[in-house]
Amino acid sequence: MGAFKTTSSKKIRLLGIENFAWQRSFHDHIIKDEQVYYQIKNYIKTNPQNWASDTLFY
């Protein structure tokens, strides 16, 4: 995960997005069944709509 974040950050900054930053950590989760898969998929799809109201958004 560290190598992915490092490589991605460098490429994103080369595109001109100088203030890009990852959150400090990440949360992994084992997808145990189809229901959990769809819950996580929905969270990923709809989460950007909530960024402005997120207390960690800056």
C-alpha positions in Angstrom: 0.0 0.0 0.0 2.9 2.4 0.8 4.4 1.9 -2.6 1.1 2.5 -4.3 0.5 5.7 -2.4 4.0 7.0 -3.1 3.9 6.3 -6.8 0.4 7.7 -7.1 1.3 10.8 -5.2 4.2 11.5 -7.5 2.2 11.0 -10.7 -0.7 13.2 -9.4 1.7 16.0 -8.5 3.3 15.8 -11.9 -0.2 16.5 -13.3 -0.1 19.8 -11.4 -2.1 19.0 -8.3 0.5 20.2 -5.8 -1.7 20.0 -2.7 -2.7 16.4 -3.1 -2.4 14.3 0.1 -3.5 10.9 1.3 -5.2 10.4 4.6 -2.7 9.3 7.2 -3.8 5.7 7.4 -6.2 3.3 5.7 -8.8 0.7 6.8 -8.8 -2.7 5.2 -11.8 -5.0 5.3 -12.3 -8.6 4.2 -15.3 -8.9 1.9 -17.0 -12.0 3.2 -20.1 -12.1 1.0 -22.0 -10.4 -1.8 -24.1 -8.3 0.5 -21.0 -6.8 2.1 -19.4 -6.3 -1.3 -22.4 -4.2 -2.4 -22.4 -2.2 0.8 -18.8 -1.3 0.3 -19.3 -0.6 -3.4 -22.2 1.8 -2.6 -20.1 3.6 0.1 -17.3 4.2 -2.4 -19.7 5.4 -5.0 -21.7 7.8 -2.8 -19.0 8.9 -0.4 -17.7 11.9 -2.4 -21.1 13.5 -2.1 -20.5 13.8 1.7 -17.0 15.3 1.6 -18.0 18.9 2.2 -19.8 17.9 5.4 -17.0 15.6 6.6 -15.3 17.0 9.8 -11.9 15.9 8.4 -12.4 17.7 5.0 -10.2 20.7 4.5 
